[in-house]
């Protein structure tokens, strides 16, 4: 007796309706319906009159199941199965249909992923996502320290209000802008550009504007931040990690730019 598994069913002995339903994952009612409309008719009967499916019946049923899952109507399937062509032709047609469906589904998955990404970006960022975006330089301990140092200032209150509704996309934009400013400072430092020149002043202004994503930053307040970049080892390490000596260069460029507006340290 030869016996294989689901959808590759190959039996020397005929199968009953119940066995076929289990093997193909269809209901008895479906099999009875296929029998009634002449789509898949069991070729044999038991002595008691029960329907039995032969190997040829099972091959035909296998095609029906595949075509149905591909969306073909029963009338279309009947026409396809009654055409004078062999198994290879049916399998090739089914393969082409499945391949086409896979292409459509890949496109659908891509569209869903895009919609999901937009939906995820259009919501406030989580602490975990912020840490992933900004690295270990951002963390609860730094946020707590910042609140302790500046929690009673107007700038802190404004920062909390301004950033409360920022989405992940907003933070990604802020990070990109900050990275661009740091890269510009690094290029100027590498080129030996004077901190009192127009290029350094433009970089300092871009730096100040990037801070205003959080709170209003006057030139006087900008100077205070610059002083912290060289006074606090953590800020110094951050900038010097980008380029040795960058913390001092950023500090000096900010002070030189502020002096253009009549602000001195």
KELUM-879563 format. One record per residue (C-alpha): residue in one letter; x negated, y, z. Coordinates in steps of 0.05 Angstrom, whole numbers, padded with zeros to 5 digits, always signed. Each point is the difference from the previous one (the first is absolute). Example, Ala and Ser with C-alpha at 12.3 -4.5 7.8 and 13.67 -1.06 7.14 Angstrom:
2
a-00246-00090+00156s-00027+00069-00013
***
This chain:
265
x+00000+00000+00000x-00029+00068-00021x+00016+00060+00044x-00026+00072-00001x+00019+00063+00037x+00046+00059-00007x+00005+00030-00070x-00049-00050-00027x+00049-00056+00012x-00015-00062-00038x+00037-00063+00020x+00006-00068-00033x+00061-00015+00042x+00061+00046-00008x+00017+00048+00056x+00066+00015+00033x+00031+00069+00003x-00024+00009+00072x-00071-00020-00016x-00002+00048-00059x+00029+00057+00040x-00054-00009+00053x-00056-00007-00051x+00019+00062-00040x+00025+00044+00056x+00070+00008-00031x+00068-00016+00029x+00043-00060-00017x+00054+00049-00023x-00049+00030-00050x-00017-00069-00028x+00074-00017-00006x+00011+00066-00037x-00057-00015-00049x+00031-00068-00011x+00070+00030-00012x-00025+00050-00053x-00044-00052-00033x-00066+00035+00016x-00032-00057+00039x+00041-00064-00002x-00025-00060+00040x-00012-00056-00050x+00015-00059+00046x+00048-00022+00054x-00004-00048+00058x+00046-00060+00005x+00043+00042+00046x+00004+00056-00052x-00049+00049+00032x-00041+00044-00047x-00073-00017-00012x-00053+00046-00032x-00052-00032-00045x-00070+00028-00013x+00025+00034-00063x+00058+00032+00040x-00050+00026+00051x-00044+00030-00054x+00061+00037-00028x+00020+00023+00070x-00070+00025+00013x+00005+00045-00061x+00068+00025+00023x-00027+00018+00069x-00059+00038-00030x+00043+00037-00050x+00051+00019+00054x-00055+00028+00044x-00024+00041-00060x+00069+00030-00005x+00029-00037-00059x+00076-00010-00002x+00025-00072-00002x+00026+00011-00072x-00069+00023-00022x-00033-00059+00034x+00047-00049-00035x-00019+00029-00068x-00074-00003+00017x+00003-00072+00024x+00039-00023-00061x-00050+00028-00049x-00041-00053-00038x-00066+00014+00035x-00043-00038+00048x-00023+00008+00072x-00062+00040-00020x+00043+00053-00033x+00044+00007+00061x-00059+00005+00047x-00034+00052-00044x+00064+00042+00000x+00006-00006+00075x-00073+00018+00010x+00008+00062-00043x+00062+00020+00039x-00034-00011+00067x-00062+00039-00022x+00044+00058-00021x+00037-00002+00066x-00066+00000+00038x-00021+00062-00037x+00065+00034+00018x-00007-00021+00073x-00071+00025+00004x+00025+00067-00026x+00055-00001+00052x-00048-00016+00056x-00045+00057-00022x+00060+00048+00000x+00021-00024+00069x-00071+00008+00027x-00002+00071-00028x+00067+00017+00032x-00022-00032+00065x-00065+00040+00000x+00039+00065-00010x+00049-00019+00055x-00057-00017+00048x-00035+00066-00017x+00064+00040+00012x+00001-00011+00075x-00042+00023+00059x-00066-00035+00005x-00014-00048+00057x-00060+00003+00046x-00027-00064-00030x+00005+00027-00071x-00033+00065+00022x-00058-00038+00030x-00006-00041-00063x+00000+00063-00042x-00048+00042+00042x-00041-00055+00031x-00023-00009+00071x-00012+00076+00004x+00074+00005+00014x+00030-00034+00059x+00045+00008+00060x-00059+00019+00044x-00018+00058-00046x+00072+00022-00005x+00006-00002+00076x-00064+00040+00009x+00023+00051-00052x+00066+00009+00037x-00037+00008+00066x-00046+00054-00029x+00050+00038-00043x+00069-00024+00022x+00019+00068+00029x-00020+00039-00062x+00045+00027-00055x-00043-00036-00051x+00013-00068+00032x+00075+00012+00003x+00001+00023-00072x-00041-00061-00021x+00049-00048+00034x+00059+00034-00033x-00032+00006-00069x-00025-00072-00004x+00060-00034+00033x+00034-00013-00066x-00061-00015-00042x+00006-00064-00040x-00056-00049-00017x-00005+00035-00068x-00010+00067+00036x-00057-00028+00042x-00032-00033-00060x+00001+00068-00035x-00030+00034+00062x-00054-00053+00004x-00016+00008-00074x-00005+00076+00007x-00046-00006+00060x-00044-00050-00035x-00005+00047-00060x-00021+00058+00044x-00053-00041+00035x-00026-00025-00067x-00006+00072-00024x-00038+00021+00062x-00046-00060-00009x-00014+00020-00073x-00016+00071+00021x-00047-00025+00054x-00035-00047-00049x-00009+00057-00049x-00028+00047+00053x+00057+00050-00011x-00005+00059+00049x+00056+00002+00052x+00010+00074-00014x+00017-00011-00073x+00067-00002-00036x-00001-00075-00009x-00010-00014+00075x+00054+00052+00015x+00049-00035-00047x-00014-00067+00034x+00010+00032+00068x+00067+00029-00022x+00021-00068-00027x-00019-00030+00067x+00042+00052+00037x+00060-00012-00045x-00005-00075+00011x+00006+00012+00075x+00064+00040-00012x+00034-00065-00018x+00002-00007+00076x+00004+00072+00026x-00014+00072-00020x-00075+00010+00001x-00025+00071+00003x-00073+00015-00017x-00012+00012+00074x+00028-00068+00019x-00039-00030-00058x-00064+00026+00031x+00018-00034+00066x+00010-00066-00036x-00067+00008-00035x-00035+00011+00067x+00030-00065+00024x-00029-00036-00060x-00071+00012+00026x+00016+00000+00074x+00038-00066+00004x-00044-00060-00018x+00060-00038-00028x+00016+00054-00051x-00074+00007-00016x-00006-00075-00011x+00061+00001-00046x-00027+00053-00046x-00072-00023+00003x+00024-00070-00016x+00022+00028-00067x-00066+00035-00011x-00056+00015+00051x+00004+00073+00020x+00070+00009-00027x+00030+00020+00067x-00047+00060+00005x+00012+00018-00073x+00076-00001+00009x-00007+00041+00064x-00044+00052-00033x+00044+00004-00063x+00063+00011+00042x-00033+00055+00041x-00027+00034-00063x+00068-00002-00032x+00035+00027+00062x-00050+00058+00001x+00028+00021-00068x+00066+00012+00035x-00032+00038+00057x+00001-00058+00049x-00064-00017+00038x-00017-00054+00048
***
